[in-house]
């Protein structure tokens, strides 16, 4: 069996590694769990064949083990071990969430003028959920989403 040098767990035991926080010297980026990154474009992570990461054996939703060849770069979305982004690990000793401010630009409606709503969350999926809870009438009026970590989605 093989032990992860980061969390010290046996990789074949299907246990999650620590959530890592990366930095490019300007911004912080949270590590991306298996099944929530770019690999979903190429494989069906819900099929029995891909229930576990083929390299580090974590389950869908768990953090990849350090050095896994399937881990996505949180900055560019590519394969972390070969993408070329110059990222360093900021904290690998604790399971720690780094919160990011997501700004939701909302179009003007008959009820209100155009506005920006800021949601603090650890990832875009969580931010969209929180926005929908806080502003249920405006979900269909989102114009653009930006964030502190450089993310931008134009609708």
C-alpha positions as CSV (number, residue, x, y, z in Angstrom):
1,X,0.0,0.0,0.0
2,X,1.0,3.6,-0.5
3,X,0.8,6.4,2.1
4,X,0.1,10.0,1.2
5,X,3.0,12.2,2.2
6,X,0.6,14.9,3.2
7,X,-2.1,13.3,5.3
8,X,-0.3,10.0,6.0
9,X,-3.4,8.0,5.1
10,X,-3.2,4.8,3.1
11,X,-4.4,5.9,-0.4
12,X,-6.3,2.6,-1.1
13,X,-8.5,3.1,2.0
14,X,-10.5,5.7,0.1
15,X,-10.0,8.4,2.7
16,X,-9.9,12.1,1.8
17,X,-6.7,14.1,2.0
18,X,-6.5,17.5,3.5
19,X,-8.0,20.5,1.7
20,X,-5.0,22.4,0.4
21,X,-4.8,26.2,-0.2
22,X,-2.6,27.3,-3.1
23,X,-1.2,30.7,-3.8
24,X,0.3,32.3,-7.0
25,X,1.7,35.1,-4.9
26,X,-1.4,37.3,-5.6
27,X,-4.4,35.2,-4.9
28,X,-5.4,32.1,-2.9
29,X,-7.1,29.1,-4.4
30,X,-8.8,26.1,-2.7
31,X,-8.0,22.6,-3.9
32,X,-10.7,21.0,-6.1
33,X,-12.2,17.7,-4.9
34,X,-12.5,14.7,-7.2
35,X,-15.5,14.9,-9.4
36,X,-15.9,18.7,-9.2
37,X,-13.2,19.7,-11.7
38,X,-12.4,19.5,-15.3
39,X,-12.3,15.7,-15.3
40,X,-16.1,15.7,-15.5
41,X,-15.8,16.8,-19.1
42,X,-14.0,13.5,-20.0
43,X,-15.3,10.9,-17.6
44,X,-18.6,10.1,-15.9
45,X,-17.7,10.3,-12.2
46,X,-21.0,8.8,-11.3
47,X,-20.4,5.6,-13.2
48,X,-19.1,2.6,-11.3
49,X,-15.8,2.6,-13.3
50,X,-14.9,6.1,-12.0
51,X,-16.4,6.0,-8.5
52,X,-12.8,6.4,-7.2
53,X,-10.0,8.4,-8.6
54,X,-7.8,6.0,-10.6
55,X,-4.6,7.5,-9.2
56,X,-5.2,8.2,-5.5
57,X,-8.4,6.2,-4.9
58,X,-10.5,9.0,-3.2
59,X,-14.2,9.0,-3.6
60,X,-16.2,11.6,-5.5
61,X,-16.3,14.8,-3.4
62,X,-13.1,14.0,-1.4
63,X,-9.8,15.8,-1.7
64,X,-7.1,14.2,-3.9
65,X,-3.9,13.0,-2.2
66,X,-0.8,15.1,-2.6
67,X,0.8,14.6,-6.1
68,X,-2.2,12.8,-7.6
69,X,-2.1,13.0,-11.4
70,X,-5.9,13.7,-11.6
71,X,-5.9,16.7,-9.3
72,X,-7.1,19.8,-11.2
73,X,-5.3,23.1,-10.9
74,X,-7.6,25.5,-9.0
75,X,-6.2,28.5,-11.0
76,X,-6.5,27.3,-14.7
77,X,-8.5,24.1,-14.4
78,X,-5.8,21.9,-16.1
79,X,-4.0,19.0,-14.6
80,X,-2.1,20.4,-11.6
81,X,1.0,18.3,-12.0
82,X,1.6,19.6,-15.6
83,X,-0.3,22.8,-16.1
84,X,2.6,25.2,-15.6
85,X,0.9,27.5,-13.1
86,X,3.4,28.5,-10.5
87,X,1.4,27.7,-7.3
88,X,2.7,27.0,-3.8
89,X,0.9,25.3,-1.0
90,X,0.0,27.8,1.7
91,X,-1.3,25.5,4.4
92,X,-1.4,21.7,4.3
93,X,-1.5,21.0,8.0
94,X,-5.2,21.6,8.7
95,X,-8.5,21.1,6.8
96,X,-9.1,24.8,6.4
97,X,-11.5,26.6,4.1
98,X,-10.4,29.8,2.4
99,X,-13.4,32.0,1.8
100,X,-13.7,33.9,-1.5
101,X,-16.0,36.9,-2.2
102,X,-18.2,36.2,-5.2
103,X,-19.9,39.2,-6.7
104,X,-23.2,38.5,-8.5
105,X,-24.2,41.2,-10.9
106,X,-28.0,41.3,-11.1
107,X,-29.9,42.9,-14.0
108,X,-32.5,45.6,-13.3
109,X,-36.1,44.3,-12.9
110,X,-39.4,46.0,-12.4
111,X,-38.8,45.4,-8.6
112,X,-35.3,46.9,-8.3
113,X,-32.4,48.6,-10.1
114,X,-29.3,46.7,-11.2
115,X,-27.2,45.7,-8.2
116,X,-24.3,43.6,-7.1
117,X,-24.7,41.0,-4.3
118,X,-21.6,39.7,-2.6
119,X,-21.5,36.2,-1.2
120,X,-18.6,34.8,0.7
121,X,-18.1,31.1,0.0
122,X,-15.3,28.5,-0.4
123,X,-16.3,27.7,-4.0
124,X,-18.6,28.8,-6.8
125,X,-21.1,26.0,-6.3
126,X,-21.5,27.0,-2.6
127,X,-21.8,30.7,-3.6
128,X,-24.5,30.0,-6.2
129,X,-26.5,28.0,-3.5
130,X,-26.2,30.8,-1.0
131,X,-27.2,33.4,-3.6
132,X,-30.3,31.3,-4.5
133,X,-31.3,31.1,-0.8
134,X,-30.7,34.8,-0.1
135,X,-32.1,36.2,-3.4
136,X,-34.6,33.6,-4.8
137,X,-36.3,36.1,-7.0
138,X,-33.1,37.2,-8.7
139,X,-31.6,33.8,-9.7
140,X,-32.7,34.2,-13.3
141,X,-31.5,37.8,-13.5
142,X,-27.8,37.1,-12.8
143,X,-25.8,38.9,-15.5
144,X,-22.2,38.2,-14.4
145,X,-20.3,36.5,-11.6
146,X,-16.8,37.6,-10.6
147,X,-14.7,36.7,-7.6
148,X,-11.6,37.7,-5.7
149,X,-9.7,34.8,-7.2
150,X,-10.1,36.0,-10.8
151,X,-13.1,33.9,-11.7
152,X,-15.6,35.5,-14.2
153,X,-18.7,34.0,-15.7
154,X,-20.8,36.0,-18.1
155,X,-24.3,34.9,-18.8
